[in-house]
Amino acid sequence: MSMGTAERHRAPEGDDASEVSVPVVSETPDREAVEAGRVPRTREPQAAYRPLWREEPARRRRLPDPVRTAAVRAVIVVAVTLILAMVAFLCTLAESWLAFPMVLGSVAGTVVATWGVLDVWVTRQVWNQRHGVVSVPSSTARAVRRERRRARRQARRAERGQERIGRRGGTGQLSHP
């Protein structure tokens, strides 16, 4: 009977131990070891290399630094506000004198938490507007960037054309007589 990483066997009779744990060693290497060329050359059982976790590509891009900072700040403020509200509720149930100050603290925390969440939204909007990251294909920012690239390409082409004319050693003539 197999139990994951250890297999239990009955001990020989006359022994005090009723069960002995023996580690199970895989005879066949895992698929990643075979692909990476880490297959053992001998046929003796060895523990197969298995990473603790597998790297996966990110599903979404990482938030910009200012937006991530604002989001972390908002989450902390919301968490503290929820704790204050819970303490206020429990103090009210216990009829403690701390109930009133805690209620005032949770009201103030709610205002600050609302500001924090709005700060995340505004910071994200500002960052998107400044850096032109809009997912709409017909966005103005993309059109502006496209025009700038086109103008730079034309300027480089014109500059290269002038260099070619100068290298010929002529007096600015485009054709030879």
Secondary structure as the mmCIF struct_conf table of DSSP 4:
data_model
#
loop_
_struct_conf.conf_type_id
_struct_conf.id
_struct_conf.beg_label_comp_id
_struct_conf.beg_label_asym_id
_struct_conf.beg_label_seq_id
_struct_conf.end_label_comp_id
_struct_conf.end_label_asym_id
_struct_conf.end_label_seq_id
STRN STRN1 SER A 2 MET A 3
TURN_TY1_P TURN_TY1_P1 GLY A 4 THR A 5
STRN STRN2 ALA A 6 ARG A 10
HELX_LH_PP_P HELX_LH_PP_P1 ALA A 11 PRO A 12
TURN_TY1_P TURN_TY1_P2 GLU A 13 GLY A 14
BEND BEND1 ASP A 16 ASP A 16
BEND BEND2 SER A 18 SER A 18
STRN STRN3 GLU A 19 PRO A 23
BEND BEND3 GLU A 27 THR A 28
HELX_LH_PP_P HELX_LH_PP_P2 PRO A 29 ASP A 30
HELX_RH_AL_P HELX_RH_AL_P1 ARG A 31 ALA A 36
TURN_TY1_P TURN_TY1_P3 GLY A 37 GLY A 37
BEND BEND4 ARG A 41 THR A 42
BEND BEND5 GLU A 44 GLU A 44
HELX_LH_PP_P HELX_LH_PP_P3 ALA A 47 TYR A 49
BEND BEND6 LEU A 52 TRP A 53
BEND BEND7 ARG A 59 ARG A 60
HELX_LH_PP_P HELX_LH_PP_P4 ARG A 61 PRO A 64
HELX_RH_AL_P HELX_RH_AL_P2 ASP A 65 LEU A 93
TURN_TY1_P TURN_TY1_P4 ALA A 94 GLU A 95
TURN_TY1_P TURN_TY1_P5 TRP A 97 LEU A 98
HELX_RH_AL_P HELX_RH_AL_P3 ALA A 99 HIS A 131
TURN_TY1_P TURN_TY1_P6 GLY A 132 GLY A 132
TURN_TY1_P TURN_TY1_P7 PRO A 137 SER A 138
HELX_RH_AL_P HELX_RH_AL_P4 THR A 140 ARG A 167
TURN_TY1_P TURN_TY1_P8 ARG A 168 GLY A 169
BEND BEND8 GLY A 170 GLY A 172
BEND BEND9 LEU A 174 SER A 175
#
